[in-house]
């Protein structure tokens, strides 16, 4: 017995080493199994608190990068959303594989104005990024304008805050359509004209793009009706509307291209 | 508790925190995390009780594992290096009479560098072997070992010169 104890004392270091090594292997084994060991949960709990401060600081510096990443992700989602909203326009779409002729790109507004009656803005993508004239510029909650001219790296856009720009819109709940234009004062106050009298209107109804112009796909939300009055003599409603998004305070935008625009224009020009 | 063990404990805690909070997130060139906590293993007095030292090195590795969710790889590598340290000391510093009392009491740069390189490379080789745990990843293991060792070596050498300055002044 004494000899065993002596041997234990003499070889205590290798024995301790092997014991602890076995313990380490036990932990390693636990790690690789499907169930995480209880111990690591505690470790996670402790380190979570430890990391929280450093993560908060680290995250702050990554915000810009994350924003860009989200913008890319949104771009893909936007494309899908526009696609799904176009379904009522083509009822047979669910049965056959349907073409969706719009393509989405991202851009940033680098100059914006809203003080003039004819406002223009500039985005940081140009011909080299595939921007062409007459492309539409939208955000997630509204439209911004239409590309007017393009240089290599920049493009100038006719803002929706421009009284020359008229946009085809419709109501979300009924198919009545009209023409949206800026009143010229507050950047979110717009009016819709030429809505026929027999359409049912209510305050708070949502306006969406009508899909009849070749610039914008159907179904981009624009704003809601704040007031309307009917003009008995002409037989049309005049609607005041408030945009969801103030076009003068936008930074991230999407530029969408209608791949069929040329085709549509050719057909238009053929008509007498 | 006397001042030397107080210093020991504070260095232990400092090394664990430094490793977990800072160096594990460093990711030089995307994948290199220098393991600076080996500084503790290197600085621990050479002629102290080996049993206690084995226990301490296990606890050190285990704390790192515990706080970085890395299974047991740090524990195994650090424990082994702690167990092998007397052997490595003899290899690096020569026969018994020439062994210094601790790492920073010695002035032979070559011997110190050999000692550092031995400890770091063996530790890293073990660590990456257990992290990948697959013979097919042998190239990856060797690459990681080599690159991480170089950076650990540089950082630990820097740290030890700071430590020496601090103690001398």
Interface residues (C-beta under 8 A of the other chain):
Chain A: X12 X13 X14 X16 X17 X20 X21 X23 X24 X25 X26 X27 X28 X29 X30 X31 X32 X39 X40 X43 X44 X46 X47 X50 X51 X54 X58
Chain B: X20 X21 X25 X50 X51 X54 X55 X58 X61 X62 X65 X66 X67 X68 X69 X70 X71 X72 X73 X75 X76 X79 X80 X83 X130 X133
